[in-house]
Amino acid sequence: MQREFNNPDIRELQAAVKRACQPTHARLIMEGRGLVAKLPRDWILANIEQVGRSVLNFADYWEYGRFLEVLEAIEAWELIRKFVGEGLVSPEFDVRDLADLWAQRGTTSGG
């Protein structure tokens, strides 16, 4: 039985973000992104930062990078800028390096 996403539960977004950011298998990552995309966009934008911070480890470059990709997929440019800025001052070299790559790509400008 497929659930309607008209009245999403924060646990659905948590599960989708985990699925999109923690696995290393591309199919699972894409599945998670699809689950995020099925939720109401305004609701996602209002909740995704808090959810990401609660379920992911942004000191881990993999989870940090996948979260940036989720934000890009939902065109959350302001949040991308915020997270890239935080990544640029991370104590973790790999996270700083990845944030620098995102800053150089220009995707933080909104398109």
C-alpha positions as CSV (number, residue, x, y, z in Angstrom):
1,M,0.0,0.0,0.0
2,Q,1.5,3.3,-1.1
3,R,1.1,6.2,1.3
4,E,-0.2,9.6,0.2
5,F,2.3,12.4,0.9
6,N,-0.3,15.2,1.4
7,N,0.3,15.2,5.1
8,P,3.9,14.1,5.5
9,D,5.4,13.0,8.7
10,I,8.9,14.2,9.6
11,R,10.0,10.6,9.9
12,E,9.3,10.2,6.2
13,L,11.8,13.0,5.4
14,Q,14.3,11.6,7.9
15,A,14.1,8.2,6.2
16,A,14.4,9.6,2.7
17,V,17.4,11.8,3.6
18,K,19.2,8.9,5.2
19,R,18.5,6.8,2.2
20,A,19.7,9.5,-0.2
21,C,22.9,10.3,1.8
22,Q,24.2,7.3,3.7
23,P,24.4,4.4,1.3
24,T,27.2,4.0,-1.2
25,H,25.0,2.1,-3.8
26,A,23.7,4.5,-6.5
27,R,20.3,2.8,-6.7
28,L,19.7,3.4,-3.0
29,I,20.8,7.0,-3.2
30,M,18.5,7.7,-6.2
31,E,15.7,5.9,-4.4
32,G,16.2,8.2,-1.4
33,R,16.2,11.3,-3.6
34,G,13.0,10.1,-5.3
35,L,11.4,9.8,-1.9
36,V,12.4,13.3,-1.0
37,A,11.1,14.6,-4.3
38,K,7.6,13.1,-3.7
39,L,7.1,15.2,-0.6
40,P,5.6,18.7,-0.8
41,R,8.4,21.1,-1.8
42,D,7.5,23.9,0.6
43,W,7.3,21.5,3.4
44,I,10.7,19.9,2.5
45,L,12.3,23.4,2.3
46,A,10.9,24.2,5.8
47,N,12.2,21.0,7.3
48,I,15.2,19.6,5.4
49,E,17.9,21.6,7.3
50,Q,16.8,20.4,10.7
51,V,16.3,16.8,9.4
52,G,19.8,16.8,7.8
53,R,21.4,18.0,11.0
54,S,19.6,15.5,13.1
55,V,20.2,12.3,11.0
56,L,23.5,12.9,9.1
57,N,27.1,13.4,10.1
58,F,28.4,16.4,8.3
59,A,31.9,15.7,9.4
60,D,31.7,12.7,7.0
61,Y,32.5,13.9,3.5
62,W,30.2,11.3,2.0
63,E,27.1,12.2,3.9
64,Y,27.9,15.9,3.5
65,G,28.4,15.6,-0.2
66,R,25.2,13.6,-0.8
67,F,23.2,16.1,1.2
68,L,24.5,18.9,-1.0
69,E,23.3,16.9,-4.0
70,V,19.9,16.5,-2.4
71,L,19.7,20.2,-1.8
72,E,20.7,20.8,-5.5
73,A,18.0,18.4,-6.7
74,I,15.4,20.4,-4.9
75,E,17.0,23.7,-5.9
76,A,17.5,24.9,-2.3
77,W,20.2,27.4,-3.4
78,E,20.2,29.4,-0.2
79,L,20.7,26.2,1.9
80,I,23.5,25.1,-0.5
81,R,25.3,28.4,0.1
82,K,24.9,28.0,3.9
83,F,26.2,24.4,3.9
84,V,29.1,25.1,1.6
85,G,30.1,28.1,3.8
86,E,30.0,25.8,6.8
87,G,32.0,23.1,4.9
88,L,34.7,25.6,4.0
89,V,35.5,26.0,7.7
90,S,35.0,22.4,8.7
91,P,37.8,20.8,10.8
92,E,37.7,17.9,8.4
93,F,40.0,18.3,5.4
94,D,37.8,16.1,3.0
95,V,34.7,18.2,3.9
96,R,36.6,21.5,3.3
97,D,37.9,20.2,0.0
98,L,34.4,19.1,-1.2
99,A,32.9,22.4,-0.1
100,D,35.6,24.2,-2.1
101,L,34.7,22.2,-5.2
102,W,31.1,23.1,-4.8
103,A,32.0,26.8,-4.3
104,Q,34.1,26.6,-7.5
105,R,31.3,24.9,-9.5
106,G,29.1,28.0,-9.1
107,T,26.0,25.9,-8.1
108,T,25.7,28.0,-5.0
109,S,24.5,30.9,-7.1
110,G,21.1,29.4,-8.0
111,G,21.7,27.9,-11.3
